[in-house]
Every structure is written in C-alpha cells, then in structure tokens.
Amino acid sequence: MVASLWPVDSDAAAELMVSFHRHRLSQLSAAQALRLAQVEMINSSDVRYRHPYYWAPFLAIGSVAHN
C-alpha cells in the first residue's frame, strides 16, 4: 500500500501514481517503484513538482514482495 502523510495536490499525486504503477509493472518492489517515481518528480520538467511538498508525503507500507 502507498499512503500519503498529508493532503497533496491531486494532479501531482496522479502523476506520481502513474509513474509508480509503471515501475511496479516492471516487477520492482513497491518501495523501489515509489522511490523511482519520487526521483522522477524531483527531476520533473514541471518545476513546482520538484518541491518535496508534492512527492515527499508518500510512503510504501507493508510487504516487500515484488508481486
């Protein structure tokens, strides 16, 4: 499960979740997929999404299994 620690912008959350699920499809663990999605946000062409407010509240909770 991926959870947010505080309310976030819905457009930024959608972008992060699409990236997260794309990485999960390549058989990465939830933690690895989330990390890559967050790094993509940090390097986003949309400068506002680089701010931690948009990507930092998300964390993976639960199993570390790849599936």
N, CA, C and O of each residue as an XYZ file, in Angstrom:
268
protein
N       0.844     -1.161      0.000
C       0.000      0.000      0.000
C       0.898      1.236      0.000
O       1.945      1.257      0.647
N       0.484      2.239     -0.717
C       1.168      3.533     -0.708
C       0.219      4.523     -0.048
O      -0.951      4.622     -0.418
N       0.733      5.247      0.924
C      -0.082      6.205      1.665
C       0.590      7.573      1.661
O       1.798      7.696      1.460
N      -0.228      8.591      1.890
C       0.272      9.961      1.977
C       0.168     10.439      3.421
O      -0.827     10.176      4.097
N       1.189     11.136      3.888
C       1.201     11.651      5.253
C       0.430     12.959      5.399
O       0.072     13.342      6.513
N       0.171     13.647      4.292
C      -0.607     14.875      4.321
C      -1.338     15.037      2.997
O      -0.964     14.417      2.002
N      -2.385     15.871      2.978
C      -3.120     16.102      1.724
C      -2.179     16.690      0.667
O      -1.363     17.564      0.958
N      -2.310     16.195     -0.549
C      -1.441     16.646     -1.632
C      -2.261     17.080     -2.837
O      -3.446     16.768     -2.954
N      -1.611     17.795     -3.713
C      -2.204     18.228     -4.968
C      -2.615     17.002     -5.780
O      -1.802     16.098     -5.972
N      -3.851     16.951     -6.256
C      -4.337     15.752     -6.949
C      -3.636     15.517     -8.282
O      -3.430     14.365     -8.665
N      -3.265     16.571     -8.995
C      -2.542     16.391    -10.264
C      -1.157     15.798    -10.021
O      -0.721     14.912    -10.756
N      -0.475     16.279     -9.004
C       0.853     15.750     -8.676
C       0.748     14.303     -8.207
O       1.567     13.465     -8.585
N      -0.258     14.006     -7.384
C      -0.452     12.636     -6.903
C      -0.751     11.699     -8.065
O      -0.251     10.574     -8.098
N      -1.555     12.146     -9.012
C      -1.870     11.319    -10.179
C      -0.613     11.020    -10.978
O      -0.395      9.880    -11.390
N       0.214     12.031    -11.200
C       1.456     11.838    -11.948
C       2.380     10.857    -11.222
O       2.977      9.977    -11.842
N       2.489     11.019     -9.915
C       3.343     10.125     -9.131
C       2.818      8.690     -9.176
O       3.603      7.751     -9.312
N       1.500      8.510     -9.062
C       0.918      7.160     -9.045
C       1.036      6.465    -10.407
O       1.255      5.255    -10.466
N       0.895      7.210    -11.480
C       1.076      6.619    -12.817
C       2.506      6.121    -12.964
O       2.740      5.013    -13.448
N       3.450      6.935    -12.547
C       4.854      6.545    -12.606
C       5.113      5.348    -11.690
O       5.812      4.411    -12.079
N       4.557      5.372    -10.479
C       4.710      4.271     -9.529
C       4.212      2.956    -10.136
O       4.915      1.947    -10.088
N       3.023      2.964    -10.697
C       2.453      1.734    -11.262
C       3.219      1.266    -12.498
O       3.334      0.064    -12.741
N       3.734      2.195    -13.266
C       4.567      1.812    -14.414
C       5.806      1.049    -13.924
O       6.192      0.044    -14.520
N       6.410      1.517    -12.864
C       7.584      0.838    -12.306
C       7.211     -0.501    -11.668
O       7.984     -1.456    -11.741
N       6.038     -0.578    -11.046
C       5.593     -1.851    -10.465
C       5.409     -2.904    -11.547
O       5.674     -4.084    -11.316
N       4.956     -2.488    -12.729
C       4.773     -3.433    -13.835
C       6.087     -4.054    -14.281
O       6.097     -5.128    -14.883
N       7.190     -3.384    -13.988
C       8.500     -3.941    -14.343
C       9.059     -4.789    -13.199
O      10.265     -5.021    -13.117
N       8.171     -5.245    -12.322
C       8.494     -6.192    -11.247
C       9.355     -5.616    -10.126
O      10.016     -6.373     -9.414
N       9.362     -4.311     -9.956
C      10.061     -3.716     -8.816
C       9.178     -3.827     -7.577
O       7.955     -3.913     -7.688
N       9.792     -3.824     -6.408
C       9.010     -3.798     -5.172
C       8.299     -2.446     -5.077
O       8.644     -1.498     -5.782
N       7.312     -2.377     -4.205
C       6.586     -1.118     -4.027
C       7.528     -0.007     -3.586
O       7.427      1.121     -4.068
N       8.447     -0.320     -2.671
C       9.387      0.694     -2.189
C      10.299      1.185     -3.310
O      10.545      2.385     -3.430
N      10.799      0.265     -4.125
C      11.677      0.649     -5.243
C      10.910      1.465     -6.279
O      11.413      2.469     -6.785
N       9.699      1.031     -6.591
C       8.883      1.740     -7.576
C       8.537      3.143     -7.094
O       8.567      4.098     -7.871
N       8.209      3.264     -5.811
C       7.890      4.582     -5.257
C       9.106      5.485     -5.288
O       9.005      6.657     -5.651
N      10.250      4.951     -4.913
C      11.483      5.751     -4.929
C      11.764      6.286     -6.329
O      12.076      7.465     -6.490
N      11.656      5.430     -7.339
C      11.907      5.882     -8.712
C      10.889      6.926     -9.148
O      11.241      7.896     -9.819
N       9.634      6.734     -8.771
C       8.605      7.719     -9.113
C       8.899      9.060     -8.447
O       8.709     10.115     -9.052
N       9.364      9.013     -7.200
C       9.707     10.253     -6.497
C      10.913     10.929     -7.146
O      10.935     12.153     -7.282
N      11.904     10.155     -7.542
C      13.077     10.727     -8.216
C      12.654     11.378     -9.532
O      13.166     12.437     -9.895
N      11.725     10.750    -10.244
C      11.218     11.358    -11.479
C      10.538     12.695    -11.193
O      10.669     13.639    -11.972
N       9.809     12.777    -10.072
C       9.177     14.045     -9.712
C      10.242     15.105     -9.403
O      10.104     16.263     -9.797
N      11.292     14.705     -8.702
C      12.372     15.632     -8.359
C      13.014     16.198     -9.623
O      13.433     17.355     -9.648
N      13.089     15.384    -10.660
C      13.706     15.797    -11.920
C      12.686     16.221    -12.966
O      13.018     16.320    -14.148
N      11.468     16.470    -12.553
C      10.376     16.802    -13.472
C      10.638     18.092    -14.248
O      11.307     19.004    -13.762
N      10.101     18.145    -15.453
C      10.187     19.382    -16.227
C       9.259     20.449    -15.632
O       9.440     21.641    -15.881
N       8.276     20.021    -14.852
C       7.388     20.945    -14.136
C       8.069     21.291    -12.807
O       8.045     20.494    -11.870
N       8.670     22.472    -12.730
C       9.491     22.838    -11.578
C       8.754     22.794    -10.247
O       9.373     22.526     -9.217
N       7.475     23.044    -10.239
C       6.769     23.021     -8.953
C       6.731     21.622     -8.369
O       6.714     21.472     -7.148
N       6.717     20.590     -9.207
C       6.685     19.211     -8.708
C       8.024     18.777     -8.123
O       8.111     17.716     -7.505
N       9.052     19.569     -8.305
C      10.351     19.252     -7.715
C      10.356     19.499     -6.204
O      11.186     18.942     -5.485
N       9.449     20.319     -5.733
C       9.377     20.645     -4.308
C       8.895     19.417     -3.530
O       7.968     18.733     -3.964
N       9.521     19.137     -2.383
C       9.147     17.958     -1.589
C       7.667     17.888     -1.214
O       7.147     16.796     -0.983
N       6.986     19.019     -1.149
C       5.548     19.004     -0.827
C       4.793     18.023     -1.721
O       3.849     17.372     -1.273
N       5.204     17.919     -2.976
C       4.455     17.122     -3.948
C       4.803     15.636     -3.940
O       3.972     14.818     -4.335
N       5.993     15.267     -3.507
C       6.397     13.859     -3.582
C       6.809     13.242     -2.250
O       6.787     12.019     -2.114
N       7.182     14.055     -1.263
C       7.716     13.530     -0.005
C       6.696     12.845      0.912
O       7.100     11.983      1.693
N       5.399     13.178      0.865
C       4.499     12.568      1.846
C       4.178     11.095      1.588
O       3.577     10.437      2.436
N       4.568     10.582      0.440
C       4.199      9.214      0.090
C       5.184      8.200      0.647
O       6.399      8.386      0.579
N       4.632      7.113      1.204
C       5.478      6.024      1.655
C       4.798      4.692      1.396
O       3.572      4.581      1.389
N       5.630      3.693      1.186
C       5.138      2.337      0.950
C       5.030      1.631      2.295
O       5.954      1.677      3.107
N       3.895      0.979      2.521
C       3.646      0.296      3.774
C       3.290     -1.154      3.463
O       2.483     -1.424      2.573
N       3.891     -2.079      4.196
C       3.510     -3.476      4.044
C       4.607     -4.324      3.461
O       5.793     -4.056      3.658
N       4.210     -5.338      2.750
C       5.105     -6.355      2.218
C       6.176     -5.783      1.302
O       5.949     -4.812      0.579
N       7.336     -6.402      1.349
C       8.424     -6.004      0.458
C       8.503     -6.928     -0.750
O       9.463     -6.866     -1.518
N       7.507     -7.780     -0.920
C       7.488     -8.719     -2.045
C       7.397     -7.966     -3.359
O       6.852     -6.864     -3.421
N       7.934     -8.570     -4.407
C       7.912     -7.938     -5.725
C       6.562     -8.038     -6.395
O       6.313     -7.278     -7.331
N       5.689     -8.908     -5.987
C       4.400     -9.073     -6.682
C       3.285     -8.497     -5.894
O       2.133     -8.546     -6.327
